């Protein structure tokens, strides 16, 4: 699991205690899919409620890099 930088943020995945910072770290490290983030952090591997949030974060990141 990657270490989150900065102050803790909200949990994206409560089941696996994965924060927004950890998801952002995965995206910054090159993750481009919810599956890649799941493989790194475990987020989305239990109840999968967080997958929509993760996909929204990925989309937002993609929009920022192409703008």
Secondary structure, DSSP 4 states (H G I P E B T S, - for coil): -PPPPSS---EEETTTTEEHHHHHHHHHTT--SHHHHHHHH-TTSSS-TTHHHHHHHHHHHHHHHH-
